[in-house]
Amino acid sequence: MNLFAKRIKEPKIMDKIEMSAFERLSLANYKRWIIPLADNVIKVSGLKRGKILDVACGPGLLSKELAVRSKNFQVTGIDYSPQAIRLAKKNCRRLKNVKFRLANIYKLPHDSNHFDLVVCKDSFHHFDHPEAAIQEMLRVSGQNGVIYIQDLKRNLPKYIFKKCLPPDTVIKKLQYYSTRASYTPNEIKVMLHKMGIKKFSVKTHIPSLKEKNKYSRIGISSKTLKESLESRYSLIIKNRV
């Protein structure tokens, strides 16, 4: 059951205060939000070396985690927000295999077939023209590239959504409006079918017992891991050749 029957766009673009608040929230949740995602991105893509694009990178934490995994990864983060780029550069200042630049998702400043992997975390619901955004990701990755989009889902469990009620703080407002603006996995499937894209998967990751044990050893409880994954879907487009 959807908490909101229809998707409602967010009221405004994040300003400096909201972006800084989002950075603090992301840093506080780094282990459970970033590490399992990076693990799965690398597993699904099978990438051992190559060029990675982090679309709408925000404060650059996923870019950072991917860059530290291997010196054979060359990571580029792009965002439309100058504040996001400043934060991303700060968070990745000691890494030599990651760079950031201002860019428009609908006109990426990269050649076709440039990237081996394109990732986008918790940002897809911000795009006013989602089909155009996907087409541009497909263009820069080429037929051999992998697209991995993870985002909040509007039909997340009610017990998770209750945590942002009432939306009376900056953080709660960010969570509330983002949930309301997000898509359901079924809406994503319909969108991809209309675009003529046949080879893709959309699903919510269910952690295995092995994964729960693995992440508990680094301080991610089974409960918080479950909540983080249950509130999101992953769209994976690969093997288009």
FITIVO-946560 format. One record per atom (N, C-alpha, C): x, y, z. Coordinates in steps of 0.02 Angstrom, whole numbers, plus 50000, padded with zeros to 5 digits. Layout:
<pts>
XYZ
...
</pts>
This chain:
<pts>
500424994050000
500005000050000
500435006350000
500295011049954
500685017149950
500455022150003
500935025350034
500775030550083
500475036650047
500705037749986
500445043149944
500225039949877
499595040749860
499335037549799
499695040049737
499865046449736
500205049449679
500855052649701
501315052649656
501965055949669
501875063449669
502175066849718
502165074149723
502875076749723
503035080949675
503725083449670
503925087249733
504565087149746
504815090849804
504705098349793
504575102049848
504395109049841
504945113549816
505585111649827
506135115849805
506785111849803
507285114849771
507945111849769
508295113049836
508685108249859
509035109049922
509495115049921
509455119249973
509915124949978
510515122950021
510935127750038
511555126250075
511415123050142
510915125650178
510755122950244
510525115750238
510085114450190
509815107650181
510355102850157
510795105150112
511325100850087
511815099050143
511955103950186
512405102550243
512075097750292
511415098450301
511055093850345
511055086850316
510965086450250
510985079950216
511675076750223
512195080850218
512875078150227
512965075150296
512725078750347
512785076250416
512395069750424
511795069450395
511395063350399
511745057550363
512035058950306
512385053750267
513005051350304
513375055850334
513975053850372
513785049550432
513235051350465
513005047550523
512775040550504
512545039850442
512285033450418
512745030250366
513375032350365
513845030150313
513875022550308
513965019250364
514055012050362
513465008450330
512865010050353
512285006150329
512025008550262
512145014950244
511915017450180
512415016350123
513045016950138
513555017150086
513905010450075
514115007250129
514525001150122
514144995450089
513544993550112
513174988250077
513024989950004
512884996249990
512744998249921
513364997449878
513934999849902
514564999149864
514724991849852
514624987749903
514734980549896
514324977649839
513674979349839
513224976549789
513344979349719
513524985749716
513684988749651
514274985149619
514784983949658
515384980549631
515224973349614
514824970049655
514634963049642
514224962449578
513714966649572
513264966349514
513634968149449
514044973249452
514394975549392
514974971049373
515274967749423
515854963549410
516474967649392
516444974149406
516974978649386
517594977749430
518164977049398
518794976549434
519254982449419
519134985649363
519474991749345
519044995549295
519125002049293
518745005849244
518495012449270
518075015649229
517835022349244
517125022049271
517015025549326
516365025649360
516105032749363
515465033649347
515135040149354
514635039749410
514685044449457
514205044949512
513755050949497
513145049549476
512675054749455
512325057749516
512285064449519
511995067849577
512335065449640
512985066349642
513405063449695
513305066449763
512975072349768
512885075349834
513545076549868
513605074849932
514235076049968
514795071049952
514695066849902
515235062749876
515415056449915
514975054049957
515155048450001
515165041749964
514705040749916
514745034649876
515355034849830
515495040649802
516095041449761
516715039649802
516735042049863
517295040649907
517375033249920
516825029849937
516865022749953
517085018649893
516835020349834
517035016749774
517765018049757
517995024149767
518695025949751
519185022449798
519005021649861
519465018349908
519485010849898
518985008049864
518975000849853
519544998549808
519725002649759
520245000649712
520545006749678
521205006749672
521545011949635
521425011149560
521155005449541
520995004249471
520335007249450
519965010049498
519345013649483
519505021049475
519265023949420
519305031149410
518595033949417
518465037349472
517785039449489
517685046849473
517135048349440
516935055249427
516245056349459
516195061549500
515555063349529
515295069749498
514655069849480
514365075949453
513745077849493
513625084349497
513025086849531
512885093849504
512255095849508
512055102549485
512165107849539
512305105649601
512365110249657
513095111949673
513275118349669
513965120249688
514125118349760
513635118849805
513745116949875
513905109449880
513545105349842
513675098149843
514385096649819
514605099949766
515275098949739
515805101049790
515685106549824
516175108649876
516225103449932
515665100949954
515665095850007
515995089449983
515845087549921
516135081349893
516895081849889
517135087549866
517865088549861
518185088249930
517845091149979
518105090950048
518135083850073
517615079950063
517585073150089
518065068350053
518285070149993
518725065749955
519405068949942
519585073849982
520185077849968
520835073749967
520855068050000
521475064150003
521505058649949
520995058249908
520965053049857
521165055849789
521595052149755
521855054449690
521455051649631
521055046449643
520685043349588
519955045249587
519795051149613
519105053649610
519115061049596
518645063349554
518585070449539
517855072249534
517715078749541
517025081149542
516955087149496
516355087849467
516225093649425
515475095149423
515325101549413
514635103549403
514395101049335
513805098349333
513545095849270
512795094949273
512485094949214
511765094049207
511645086849186
511225083149222
511095076249206
510815075349136
510485080349109
510175079749043
510665081248986
511265083649005
511775084948954
512455083948987
512625077648998
513255076049032
513855077948988
514365080849018
514955083048980
515445077448967
515195071848941
515625066048928
515425062948861
515915059748829
515795056448766
515365050248777
515045047948725
514675041648727
515155035948742
514895030848777
515285024848793
515895026348838
515865031748875
516455033848914
516545029848979
515975028049010
516015024949076
515835017449075
516155013749119
516005006649126
515415005549174
515315010249219
514805009649270
514535016549287
513875017149289
513545023449310
513105021849371
513215025449425
512825024449486
512455030949503
511895030049537
511505035749559
511145033749624
511315037049678
511055035249743
510565040449771
509955038349786
509465042449821
509335049249789
509395049549723
509315055949688
508845055649629
508645049749608
508255049149547
507595052849552
507305053149612
506665056549620
506715064149612
507335066749612
507435073949602
507355076049529
507425071249483
507455072949412
506755074349384
506665080149355
506025081949325
505875077949262
506405075549229
506325071749168
506705065149175
506415060449211
506775054249227
506965050149166
506535049849115
506705046049054
507315048949020
507345055649016
507925058948985
508555057649025
508485057449091
509065056049134
509325049049121
508875044249116
509085037349102
509415036849033
509125040148984
509415039848917
510125042748917
510235047948955
510905050848957
511395046248993
511165042849045
511595038049079
511765032249032
511275030148993
511395024748944
511895027048891
511835033248870
512285035748818
513015035548841
513145038148901
513845038648923
514135031948945
513705027048957
513955020448978
514015015648919
513625016648868
513665012348810
513345005548822
513345001348771
513014994848776
513354990048824
513994991148837
514354986648882
514354989148954
514104995148966
514114997949033
513534995449076
513594996849140
513084994949188
512805001349221
512145001649226
511805007149261
511535004249327
511685007549382
511435005349447
511145011349483
510475011549488
510125016949521
509795014249585
509945017349641
509605015649703
509245021949727
508625021049747
508245026949771
507725024749821
507465029649857
506915028449903
506305026349863
505865022549895
505245020649861
504655023449900
504165025749862
503585029049894
503165024149935
503205017749918
502825012749954
503255009150007
503685013050038
504095010150092
503655008250151
503885003850195
503485001750253
503285007750296
502675007550320
502415013150360
502815014350423
503075009050454
503445009850516
504085013850506
504355013650445
504955017650430
504755024950418
504215025850379
503995032650363
503795036550425
503535033150476
503315036550537
503885040350571
504495038350557
505065041550590
505175048750567
504875050650511
504955057550489
504325061750502
503885059050544
503285062650563
503315065050635
503095071150649
502915076250600
503535079150567
503495081650505
504075084350471
504245091350496
504505091650557
504605098050591
505335099950601
505795096150570
506505097950570
506755097550499
507345100250487
507625100050419
507695092850395
507965088550438
508075081550420
507415078050405
506925078950449
506275075750439
505935078250375
506005084650361
505715087450300
506035084350239
506705083550240
507055080450184
506795073450172
506715069650226
506485062750220
505755062450197
505345066750225
504625066850208
504525068550135
504815074250113
504705076450044
505035071749993
505595068750012
505925063949966
505505057749957
505215055250011
504775049350006
504175050949962
503875056549974
503285058549936
503425059449862
504045061349846
504235062649776
504505056549740
504595051149777
504915045249749
504425041049708
504705036349671
504305031749630
504225025049666
503745021249645
503685014349668
504065009949618
504285004049638
504614999549591
504194998149529
503534997449538
503094996149480
503085002049432
503095008149458
503115014049415
503765014249375
504305012149405
504955011849370
504915006749314
504615000949327
504554995749276
504144998249217
503595001649231
503175004349177
503575009449136
503955013649170
504355018749137
504855015549089
505205010349113
505715007049071
505395003549012
504825000349022
504474996948967
504265001948914
504015007748935
503815012948888
504405015548848
504995015348878
505605017648845
505875012348797
505595006448800
505825001048756
506424997348783
506574998248848
507144994848879
506884988248908
507164982748886
506904976248906
507344972648957
507984973848954
508444970348999
508594974649060
508224973549113
508334977249175
508014973349232
508194975349293
507864972449352
507734978149401
507164977649434
506984982449486
506774978449547
507124979149601
506954975249660
507204978549723
506924976349779
507154978449845
507604972849871
508194974749891
508684969749914
508484967149983
508444960549989
508304957350052
508954954250077
509224956650133
509874954150156
509844946850179
510334943050158
510384936050179
510664935650249
510624929850280
510914928850346
511664930050344
511974927950290
512704929050282
512864936450281
512454940350245
512564947650242
512444950850310
511924948650345
511784951350411
512374950250458
512654944150456
513224942650499
513834946650479
513934947350414
514504951150388
514484958450412
513904961550404
513854968650421
513804969850496
513564964950533
513544965850606
514244966450634
514724963450599
515414963650623
515734970650615
515414974850574
515684981650568
515194986750598
514744984350639
514304988850676
513644990550645
513434986850593
512784988050562
512314982650588
511844984550629
511384979650657
510914976950603
510644971050613
510174968150566
509564972650557
509354975850611
508764980050609
508874986150565
509444989650575
509574995650535
509714993950463
510044988250451
510174986150383
509514984750347
509064981250380
508414979550352
508024985850336
508014990650381
507654996850370
507925000650310
508585000950307
508905004650252
508735001650184
508754995050180
508614991650116
507864991450100
507444990550151
506724990150140
506424996750115
506765002250128
506495008750108
506705010750037
507085006250004
507355008049938
507255002449887
507295004349824
507314999449770
507975000449732
508174995549695
508764996149651
508554994549580
508724998949534
508624997849463
509294996349432
509354990649399
509974988549368
509854987249294
510234990549252
510194989549180
510884987249156
510914981349126
511554978549104
511434973649047
511984971249019
511954966148966
511514968348908
511624974348883
511204976948829
511474975248760
512044971948757
512334970148692
511914964648658
</pts>
